Structure formats: C-alpha cells, structure tokens
C-alpha cells in the first residue's frame, strides 16, 4: 500500500480509502468485519463512513456496526484514520440536520457514541448548507477541536467557491481550515476538474474521490447477480455509453488489467488526488483492487484514456474565451 499526505496536513492516509456505505444494508456484520480486517491487513489505514449511512435499516446503522468492530480490539482505533460526516437528516426534527452549530455539536456526540471512540480524525461536512454562516460552522468546529472530539475538518460535495470561502475565513483567523474535500470524480463525471480540484490544489486541500467507478459503469460487465450494474437504470446508462465503455474495456485488456483497476489507477494519477474511496461488498471485490496503488499508467495510456473520456479542460477556458 502507498500513502499520501492528506492535503497540507502532516497526516498520511492510504491511497485507497475503505468506504463503508454498504456495511449493514448490503453487507452483513460478519462479512463487513472480515472486509475491515482484510483491508487493514493489506495496509489500508483510511476508513470513511457517515452518520446517515444505514439505508433501509435506518440512519446510524453503519457507524454502529463500525463501532462494534472497533470495540472488538481497541488497538484497531490507533491503526486507522477514522472519518465520518455530518449534515444529512437524522430524524424528522427540523433541527436534526444541516450545519447549524447546534446540530454539528449534537451530531458529533452521537457519532462518537455509535462509533465507541473518543475522537474522530476527519470530520466532514457532507454537503454545503446555504443557510449556515461560515462563521457559525467554524465556531462549532473550533469547539469540537478544543474538546478533543475531532482533529481535522473536511468538506464533501462542496463547490469550488465554498471551499475558497471556508478557507479564506479560516486563514483570516489563523485556523488550519479544511484539509480535505470528498468529491464526486471519475472518468465519466469529470466536472470537478473545472473548479473544485483547482480550488483544492490552491488551498492545499486533499481530494478524496467518491464513486470512482461511476456506480459500476466503469467496472465492466456485471458478474454478480443482484448488483447495481444489473438494474434497469444502470443498463440504460451503459447502453448510452456502450462505445466508450467497450473501448475502455479493450484498453484494459491490452494492459492486462480489469476496467475497475484502470479507472481507480487513473484517479491516483490525477493532480490533487489524495485517496480514492472503494466500497467493496465482498472480500473478492476488495481483493480485486488492492493492487491498484502499484499500477503505473504511462503518458501514452493516459492520453488514450483522455481520448475515450475527454477532460473538461481548465476554467474558465472550457466555457469562455
């Protein structure tokens, strides 16, 4: 496993981040624990979750499951960089959501209880809250840092201007500010290249990519029954991009690599990317991508990939003169 610094912080995280959204609603507790064990044994030290994860089982279920795994062996807590999120509705209560100072404090305390830990390494805002003044947000985060409940602050799904605003406010008051942005970014969805990634690079914010396989579109043909790639919507999306996906799969075949491995490796070759989230539902899925950090794509291969999935280009040149 290879490691990179998380943005301008001194913290080092694995290039593959274990996403846990499937744990509970899609993957049983027993299988989830096995995946967590195997991931840590393989050198993955970065585990990402969210207070809202749980799907049909209910919010908080995934954090609770992860807390059970951590409780089995307290030494595990010291081996991983633990990340979770705040923003999504946790109940029908009008104040049990968003980024008010009140909700941030209460949500953090609830996450700590479910995770059975005394601190969270990376506390991420799951989405921009247009009603929350940035000063209020930093007040809440400062309090949590002072209380020893969180160590670093990150964002997720933020536009470039919000990343800049948050860090300018932080700089003005001598705070560290955001150190990470978790963003949708893959070969099919490359709009983060316009504003988000340039803003992150300018402010020293590490980019953590989610949905690196575009919901399975970049993973090749489905082999497991009942997977997302066999849904009607996924099949329609694949049909609309059949030429691109066929060319991409053929390129992987020439390299002796699966489409998933190429798509993940491509992300780790992009400027500003710290880590990419993998969300395996099984040990086989985890094992199939563990070699990704060792893959090196040459310039000619990267150029061929850009021909198949064209980049957005720099802003504002991509949409103006």
N, C-alpha and C positions, 0 to 999 in steps of 0.2 A: 504494500500500500504506500502511496505517496501522500505527502501532507503540504498544505499551503497555509500562509498566514491569512487570518480572517480580516480582510480589508487592511486598514492601517494599524489594527491592534497587533499585539505580540502573540496572540493566541493562535495555535496551529490546529487545523482540522483536516481530516482525511478528504481526499478529492471526491470520494463517494460518501454521500450522506444518507444514512438509513432513514427513509420516510416510513411513518407508522400508520398512515391513514387507513390501511386495510386491516390493521390489527383490531380484532373484535368483530366488526361487521362482516369481514370477508375471510379472515384467517383466525382459527381458534386460538385460545390462550396457549395451549400446548405447542402448537406449530409456531406461534408468534415468539414464544420463549426460545424455541430451537433456532429460529432465524436470528434473533438477537444474539444468542450465544455464538453462532457461526460467524456473524458479522464482526463481532468484537475479536474473535479468534483470528479473523482474516486481517485485522488491523484497522477496521473502521472504528473511529472514535467519536463520530459525529452522529447524534440521534435527534431527529426532528419530529415533533408532534404538535398538537394544538388542542386547546381546551374544548373546542367544539366537536372534535372527531369522535365518532361513535356510530354514525349512520343511523340505521333503523333501530339500533339498540339504545340510542339516546346520547345526548351530549355528555362528554366527560368519560365515556367508557374506555377510550383508548388510553388516556392518561392514567386511569385507574389500573388498567392492565399493565402498563409500563411500570407503574409504581409497585405492582406485585413482583415483577421481575427484579427490580432494583432491591426490593426487600429480601429476596432470597439470599443475596450475598452483598453486603454493604460495600465491599471493595469495588463492586461494579460502578458505583457512583463516581469514584475517583478516576476511573478509566475512560469515562465518556464526557464529551461536551454535550450537555443537555439543552435543547432548545424547545420552547413552546410558544404559543401565541395567544393574543387577546384581541377581541373586537366583536366576534360573532355573538348573536343572541344565545344566552344560556338558559333562558326561561321566557315566559310571557311578560315578565316585569319590564316596563318601559325603560328602566334604568339599568337593566341587567344585560347591557350590550354597549357597543361603541367604545370611545376613548375618553370618556369623562374621567377626571382624576378619581372620583369615587369608584367607578367601575374598574379601572385599572388596578387600584389597591385591592378591592374585593376579589377580583378575578385571579390576581396573583396569589393571594392567600388560599383560594380554593384549589388552584393548580398545585401549589406546594403540598396541600393535604392529600390530593389524589395521587400525586407522584411519590409521596412519602419521602420527600427530601427537604433540606432546609434552605436551598437556594437553587436558582435557575441560572445557567451560564449565559444563555442568549434569550432575552425576552423580546419577542417580535410583535409589532402591531400588524394584525392580519390583513388590514385594509385601511385605506385613508378614511378618516372621519371628517367630513367637511364642516361639521358643526362644532368640532372641538378646537379651540385656540391652541396653537403650538406651545404657548407659554404654559397652559394648563397641563398639557401632556408631559412637558419636561419637569414640571413641578412634581407630578406623580412619579415619574421615573427616578428623579433625584431622591425622593423619599424611599423608594424601594431599594435603591443602591445604598443609601445611608443605613437602612435597616439590615443590609446584608442579604436581602432576598433575591436580588438579581445582580449580575455582574456587567453584562453588556446589553445594549439596546439595539434592536434591528427593526426593519420595516419589511413589509411584504405587499406586493401588488400596488406599490406607490408609483405615481408618475414622476418623471424627472424633476418637475418644478417643486413637488412636495419634498423630495429628497434634498434638493438645494435649500429650500426654506428651512427645513428642520435642522440642517447642519449649519446654516448661517446663524440661526438663533443660538445654537449650541456654541459656536465659535465666539459669538459676542459675549457670552457669559463664561467662557473658559471651560466648557464641558467637552468631553470626548465626542459626544454626538452619536449618530448612527454609525455602526461599524459593518452592517450587513443589510442587504436588500434581497429578499426572496422573490424572484420574478419568473413569470411565465416566459420561457425561452426555449425554442427548439428549431429544427431545420424548417419546419412548416410555419411556425409563428416566430418571425424574426423582428417584429416591430420594436422590441426592446433596444435594438441597435440604434434607433433614431435618437432617443433622448435619455432613456433610463441608464443604459450602460455607460454612455459618455458622462452623465452626471455622477454616477458611482465612481468612475475612474478619477474624475476631477476632485472628488471629496475623500478618496481613499476608502470607499465603501465596497466591501467584497460582495460579489453577486453569487447567490445560491440559486440554481435554476430548478424550477419545478415543471412537471410534465415534460421531461426531456424526450420522451418517445411519442409526444402528441397523442396521448390517450391510446397508444398501441399502434397508431398508423405507421410508425417508423420501425416497428418490431418484426415486420414480415407477416407472412400468413399465420393465422391463428392455428395452434395445435392443441390447446387445452379446451375441452368443452365448457361452455358457460362463461367464457371470458368476455371482457368488454369488446374485443375485436369482432365478436360474432353477433353483436347487437345490430339491429336494423340501421341505426344512425351511423355506426362505425362502418358498416359495409357500404353505405351510400357515400360516405366521405372517402373511403378507399377507392371506390369506383370513379369518383370525380378526379382523383389524382393518380389513376392507375398507371399512366405513362411515367410520371415522376417516380412513383414507388417501385415500378419494375426496373427502371434504370438504376435506382439506388440499390436495390437488392442485387442486381447484376454486378455493380461495383463492389459490393461487399463480398460477393462470390469470388471475384478476381483477387481480392485481398486475403481470402480465406477466413473471412470474419462474418459474423451474423450482422444483419441490419441494425439490431439493437446496439451491438458493440461499437459499430461505426458511428451511430448517432450520438452515443454517450461520449466516445472519444473525441468527436468533433467539438463538442461543447468545451471540453477541457483544453482544447487548442485555441479557444477564443480569448482575446484580451479582456481582462477584468473579471473572469470567472474564477471563483474560489473553489466551489464544490457543486456537484450536481446530485439531486435527490433521486435515489432509486426506491421504489416501493414494492418490493417483492411480496407475492402472496404465498410463495413456497420456497423451500430450500433450493430446489432446482433453479428457480428464477434468480435467486441470489447468486448461486454458483456460476451461472452463465455470464455474469457481468463483472465478476471480481477481477478479471484480467485487464479490464478497461484502462486503469491508470498506466499500464505498461505499454499500451498501444501508441505508436508514433505514426502519424499521418504526414507524408511529405507534402511539399508545396504543390506538386502536380496533382496529388489526390485531393487536397483541399480546394484547388481550383476546379476540379471536376465536380466536386460536391456543390460548389457555388453555381456551376452551370445548371445543375439539376434543380437546386433550390436557391434562386437568386437572392442576394442580400438586399436589404432595404437601401443601403447607402447612407452617407452621413446627413445629419440635419444641419441646416435647412436645405442643403443642395438637393436632397432627394425629392423635395416637393416645391422648391423655388429655385431662383437663379443662383 
